[in-house]
Amino acid sequence: MCIRDRSIISFFRLPEGVFPNVTFPRILVQIERWYAPLEEMEVGVIKPIEDALRTVEGVRIVRSKTNRGFAEIDLFFEWNIDLLQAFQFVQAKISEVRSSIPPDSKIRIIRMTTSAYPMSGYSLYSEKRTLKELTDIAQFIIKPQLSGIKGVYMVDIVGGKVPEY
């Protein structure tokens, strides 16, 4: 048996959870506002949140990426920081500025660990179905099927259109 064959066999026999649980000194804040224009996202949402997050103790770098209706703010902390406590401080700062940003802003705060990184992503598109119908398909058909696959940790839906009732 050659080395290549052994490598292939070893790959299929690897146990799940091979990678250690690592905590990075990084917190990601995602803000979603459906189809809000870029300028409105930058001035009305990102600027107030960034200004508040810069005051969190231990923050070294604040970087943001803004698109139409969606933005991400990366917070990089000192390595010796208590990330659980920093996470709580970030939540508190977001709560403080929540009333000064548009109420339809959906905000997620994520501690970056090895399980926080997506392994695959899928997009739904249709010329016949509405955005709400596609969101329902993702939420009620695709997500449960993907969640049922052995070894899948989490399935998350980003974007779409959620009913207001």
C-alpha positions in Angstrom: 0.0 0.0 0.0 1.5 3.4 -1.0 1.6 6.5 1.2 -1.2 8.2 -0.9 -3.5 5.3 -0.2 -2.8 5.4 3.5 -3.5 9.1 3.6 -6.9 8.6 1.9 -7.8 5.8 4.4 -6.6 7.9 7.3 -8.7 10.9 6.2 -11.9 8.8 6.4 -10.9 7.4 9.8 -10.2 10.7 11.5 -12.3 11.3 14.6 -14.7 14.2 14.7 -13.5 17.2 16.7 -9.9 16.9 15.7 -9.2 20.6 16.0 -8.9 22.1 19.5 -11.3 24.7 20.8 -9.4 27.9 20.4 -10.5 31.4 21.5 -9.3 34.3 19.5 -9.2 37.8 21.0 -11.8 38.9 18.4 -15.5 39.7 18.4 -17.5 40.2 15.3 -20.6 42.4 15.2 -22.9 41.9 12.3 -25.6 44.5 11.4 -28.4 43.8 8.9 -30.8 46.4 7.5 -32.3 44.6 4.5 -31.8 46.9 1.5 -30.6 50.1 3.3 -28.4 52.3 1.1 -24.7 52.2 1.7 -24.5 55.9 2.9 -27.4 55.3 5.3 -25.6 52.3 6.7 -22.3 54.1 7.2 -23.7 57.3 8.7 -26.8 56.1 10.6 -25.7 52.7 11.8 -22.0 51.9 11.6 -20.5 55.3 12.8 -22.5 55.4 16.1 -21.8 51.7 16.8 -18.1 52.0 15.9 -17.7 55.1 18.1 -19.3 53.2 21.1 -17.2 50.1 20.6 -13.9 52.0 20.4 -14.4 52.7 24.1 -14.6 49.1 25.2 -11.6 48.2 27.4 -8.9 46.2 25.7 -9.9 47.0 22.1 -6.8 47.4 19.9 -8.3 47.6 16.4 -11.8 48.3 15.0 -12.4 47.4 11.4 -15.6 47.5 9.5 -16.9 46.4 6.1 -20.1 47.9 4.9 -22.3 46.8 2.0 -25.9 47.7 1.0 -28.0 46.6 4.0 -25.2 44.6 5.8 -22.1 45.5 7.7 -19.5 43.7 9.9 -17.4 45.3 12.6 -14.4 43.3 13.7 -13.0 44.1 17.2 -9.5 42.9 17.9 -8.5 42.8 21.6 -5.3 42.3 23.5 -4.3 38.7 23.9 -4.5 38.7 27.7 -8.1 40.0 27.8 -11.0 38.1 29.4 -13.0 37.6 26.2 -16.2 36.6 28.1 -16.1 39.9 30.0 -15.2 41.8 26.8 -18.2 40.2 25.1 -20.5 41.5 27.9 -19.0 45.0 27.5 -19.6 44.9 23.8 -23.2 43.8 24.4 -23.6 46.7 26.9 -22.2 49.3 24.4 -24.5 48.0 21.7 -27.5 48.4 24.1 -26.4 52.0 24.9 -26.5 53.0 21.2 -29.5 50.9 20.2 -31.9 53.8 20.5 -29.9 56.0 18.3 -29.9 53.7 15.3 -32.8 52.7 13.1 -35.1 50.2 14.9 -35.2 47.7 12.1 -31.4 47.0 12.5 -30.8 43.4 13.3 -27.5 43.0 15.3 -25.6 39.9 16.1 -22.5 39.7 18.3 -20.2 36.7 17.8 -17.2 35.6 19.8 -14.7 34.2 17.3 -13.9 30.5 18.1 -13.0 27.7 15.7 -16.7 26.8 15.6 -17.7 30.4 14.6 -16.2 30.1 11.1 -18.6 28.9 8.4 -17.5 25.8 6.5 -19.9 26.4 3.6 -22.4 29.0 2.4 -25.3 28.8 0.2 -27.4 31.5 -1.6 -31.0 31.3 -2.8 -32.1 33.2 -5.8 -35.3 33.0 -7.8 -37.0 35.1 -10.6 -40.4 33.6 -9.6 -40.4 33.6 -5.8 -40.4 36.6 -3.5 -37.7 37.3 -1.0 -40.1 36.3 1.8 -40.9 33.0 0.1 -37.2 32.2 -0.3 -36.6 33.1 3.4 -39.4 30.7 4.4 -37.9 27.9 2.2 -34.5 28.5 3.9 -35.9 28.6 7.4 -38.5 25.8 7.3 -37.1 23.4 4.6 -33.4 23.8 4.0 -32.2 24.7 7.6 -33.9 21.6 9.3 -32.5 19.3 6.6 -28.9 20.7 7.0 -29.2 20.7 10.8 -30.1 17.0 10.7 -26.8 16.0 9.1 -24.4 14.3 11.5 -21.5 16.6 12.5 -23.3 19.9 11.6 -22.8 22.3 14.5 -25.0 25.2 13.5 -27.0 26.4 10.5 -27.5 30.2 10.3 -29.6 32.2 7.9 -28.3 35.7 6.9 -30.4 38.0 4.9 -33.9 37.4 3.5 -37.2 39.0 4.4 -38.9 38.2 7.8 -42.6 38.9 8.1 -43.4 41.9 10.3 -46.3 40.2 12.2 
